[in-house]
Amino acid sequence: MRNLKINPYGDNAKRVRVKYLSSRYQSLVKGFPNFHKSGSTKEMKERYYGRGALLVRCGQFIYNVTGDPKIYFESAIIN
């Protein structure tokens, strides 16, 4: 009998979701921690931000907007 690993975060846990924010709203995310778009979102979440981090891409950078979830849920779109 195989040991099945149960994923407590659901089937979509492997996919890291990053929403997009138009660059005209860059002033909203200016003070949040960020990294370049070429960086690994999966690694940044695992090592620094945590699995529940809310990530938004605006221009060339990806911002961690967990401190203000309104940006993630209301202003950003899934592209």
C-alpha positions as a LaTeX table, in Angstrom:
\begin{tabular}{lrrr}
\hline
Residue & $x$ (\AA) & $y$ (\AA) & $z$ (\AA) \\
\hline
Met1 & 0.00 & 0.00 & 0.00 \\
Arg2 & 1.35 & 3.41 & $-1.00$ \\
Asn3 & 1.67 & 6.34 & 1.33 \\
Leu4 & $-0.38$ & 9.10 & $-0.19$ \\
Lys5 & 0.70 & 12.59 & 0.67 \\
Ile6 & $-2.33$ & 14.72 & 1.41 \\
Asn7 & $-2.05$ & 18.35 & 0.37 \\
Pro8 & $-3.84$ & 20.49 & 3.00 \\
Tyr9 & $-3.85$ & 23.50 & 0.66 \\
Gly10 & $-5.91$ & 21.88 & $-2.10$ \\
Asp11 & $-5.07$ & 20.87 & $-5.65$ \\
Asn12 & $-4.03$ & 24.35 & $-6.74$ \\
Ala13 & $-1.37$ & 24.74 & $-4.04$ \\
Lys14 & 1.43 & 24.03 & $-6.53$ \\
Arg15 & 0.45 & 27.03 & $-8.63$ \\
Val16 & 1.58 & 30.34 & $-7.21$ \\
Arg17 & $-0.95$ & 32.98 & $-8.13$ \\
Val18 & 0.30 & 36.45 & $-8.94$ \\
Lys19 & $-2.25$ & 39.08 & $-9.88$ \\
Tyr20 & $-1.48$ & 42.00 & $-12.16$ \\
Leu21 & $-1.82$ & 45.67 & $-11.36$ \\
Ser22 & $-1.59$ & 48.38 & $-14.00$ \\
Ser23 & 1.61 & 50.43 & $-13.76$ \\
Arg24 & $-0.44$ & 53.59 & $-13.31$ \\
Tyr25 & $-1.21$ & 52.29 & $-9.77$ \\
Gln26 & 2.45 & 51.91 & $-8.87$ \\
Ser27 & 2.09 & 54.51 & $-6.12$ \\
Leu28 & $-0.19$ & 52.04 & $-4.25$ \\
Val29 & 2.52 & 49.41 & $-3.94$ \\
Lys30 & 5.60 & 51.62 & $-3.68$ \\
Gly31 & 6.34 & 50.87 & $-0.01$ \\
Phe32 & 5.79 & 47.09 & $-0.08$ \\
Pro33 & 8.58 & 44.47 & $-0.23$ \\
Asn34 & 9.36 & 43.50 & $-3.81$ \\
Phe35 & 11.55 & 41.49 & $-6.13$ \\
His36 & 12.17 & 41.51 & $-9.89$ \\
Lys37 & 9.75 & 39.68 & $-12.17$ \\
Ser38 & 12.50 & 37.27 & $-13.23$ \\
Gly39 & 12.76 & 35.96 & $-9.65$ \\
Ser40 & 11.06 & 32.79 & $-8.45$ \\
Thr41 & 7.70 & 33.53 & $-6.84$ \\
Lys42 & 7.57 & 30.03 & $-5.40$ \\
Glu43 & 10.95 & 30.40 & $-3.67$ \\
Met44 & 10.16 & 33.88 & $-2.35$ \\
Lys45 & 6.93 & 32.61 & $-0.82$ \\
Glu46 & 8.60 & 29.56 & 0.73 \\
Arg47 & 11.68 & 31.33 & 2.09 \\
Tyr48 & 10.55 & 34.84 & 2.99 \\
Tyr49 & 6.87 & 35.71 & 2.70 \\
Gly50 & 5.01 & 32.53 & 3.65 \\
Arg51 & 2.53 & 30.42 & 1.71 \\
Gly52 & $-0.35$ & 32.79 & 2.29 \\
Ala53 & 1.42 & 35.82 & 0.81 \\
Leu54 & $-0.55$ & 37.97 & $-1.62$ \\
Leu55 & 1.64 & 38.80 & $-4.62$ \\
Val56 & 0.92 & 41.48 & $-7.23$ \\
Arg57 & 2.98 & 42.27 & $-10.31$ \\
Cys58 & 3.20 & 45.92 & $-11.23$ \\
Gly59 & 5.60 & 46.88 & $-14.01$ \\
Gln60 & 8.93 & 45.08 & $-13.67$ \\
Phe61 & 8.48 & 44.04 & $-10.03$ \\
Ile62 & 6.37 & 41.66 & $-7.95$ \\
Tyr63 & 5.16 & 43.10 & $-4.66$ \\
Asn64 & 4.06 & 41.37 & $-1.45$ \\
Val65 & 0.85 & 43.25 & $-0.58$ \\
Thr66 & $-0.21$ & 41.03 & 2.32 \\
Gly67 & $-0.22$ & 44.11 & 4.57 \\
Asp68 & $-3.05$ & 45.65 & 2.49 \\
Pro69 & $-5.17$ & 42.81 & 1.02 \\
Lys70 & $-7.55$ & 45.34 & $-0.55$ \\
Ile71 & $-4.99$ & 45.88 & $-3.32$ \\
Tyr72 & $-4.89$ & 42.17 & $-4.11$ \\
Phe73 & $-8.62$ & 41.46 & $-3.93$ \\
Glu74 & $-10.08$ & 44.68 & $-5.36$ \\
Ser75 & $-7.53$ & 46.51 & $-7.51$ \\
Ala76 & $-5.51$ & 43.73 & $-9.16$ \\
Ile77 & $-6.71$ & 41.36 & $-11.86$ \\
Ile78 & $-5.82$ & 37.79 & $-12.81$ \\
Asn79 & $-4.20$ & 37.75 & $-16.20$ \\
\hline
\end{tabular}
